[in-house]
Amino acid sequence: MSEGGKTARQERKLKKKKKQRSFAAFLIAAFVICITANVLMSFGNRIETMIVRRGTEEECITAEGYIFREQTIISSPADGYLRCEADEEQRVKIGETVAYVYQKEIDPSVNSELEAIEKEIAKLSSKTGQEDIYSSDTTKIEQSIARDMRRVPSLGYENKTEEVAEIRDEVDRLIKSRKVVKGEAVADNAENELERLRARKAELEAAHGIDRTPISAPKAGAFTTGVDGLEEALSLEKLEGITPDYFKELNKMKPRTSSDGKISTGSPAGKIVNNYKWYVAFPISAKLAEDIDEGDAVELRFSDIDARTISGTVSYVSGEEGGKVAVVVKSNKYVDMIYSSSKVKAELITHHYEGLKIPSESVRIVDNKTGVYVVRNDKARFFPVNILYNSKKWVIISESLPEGGTTIKLYDELIVDGKNLYDNKVVR
């Protein structure tokens, strides 16, 4: 074969290889373009969703305030060592022994035994005084049980746990009395037990040279040893016409600490607080308090002492002084430490919203209608919503529309984020 023929054949082979390479490059480029287009289309249709659930939001003002209440200081009748008989913030009756003043310190274990004996003596004494009433009449016993049980729901609602416990003990005693009358049980010999307890009490007092003076409650209410010297400044009379400037005076006062140690005649031994009514007063920015009016129902949360919220009523709003107003809220609810605290940090909850809770970014305006998109049958569906509360992060919406019509429902799949959405667009 000539040299020219070989060269022509080689050129044809090279051209063929170049065509094959060009076709392969074309296939690769087409594949890349196709994939890229699919990715871009997929990215454009990608949506972020969540399940619609119920939730709550609240508008509140955080402020430091003072507790105002009716309170009566109890003075010590003698020099000595104070030992409390009543628990802190325990509700006591008028004339009930709340503490003792001992002439000298005694062994704590002896004091504890004496307290236990005296409580048992008081309990047995009340029983023996009533035994003749129920000696043979089961009807009276059952009527008394029913009468006591009817009181439980209202006492429970008012959180009067001590009185509920007393009713429980009394009902247990009445049930036992009924069994005795019916011959199903044998009566306790209460008189013999009383004699034994009184003898043990006298023995302890003689052995340890105990000389003590009782302190009785001058009125009914909650007993506390928390006498801090602010009682007069936080009396109910001081609430009348209170102004923001009054809080400046209160802030200058230094509360004194109470002690259950050594005590002198005439010094404060504790106090009785009216547990049916108390007030909390705050100095609040006039701008924040613009929509607070006398008579408004509000809620309070004392986050430092209790996470629960309690109800109250705005009883007074002062005029503005230095950009602030005094807001007074009245309540009769029990909060732990509320009777022994003077200065508190609280959240004043002015509005509370409940409904369907969704992210603010999911709300859109379409054809001058405020609404959201949800996924129904793999399509984006637009529904108008009635917004009750809107913050930067969350929205509370009603489960119905004021003018009627269809809105979103609990457990709908809400579209939080998505591009180029329109009604009936296929999203899956």
Helices and strands as residue ranges (DSSP letters): H 3-45, E 47-51, E 53-75, E 80-84, E 90-92, E 97-102, H 108-130, H 138-157, H 161-181, H 190-207, E 212-216, E 221-224, G 236-239, H 244-252, E 262-263, E 268-285, E 297-301, E 309-317, E 324-331, E 343-359, G 360-362, E 364-366, E 369-376, E 379-384, E 387-390, E 394-397, E 413-418, E 425-426
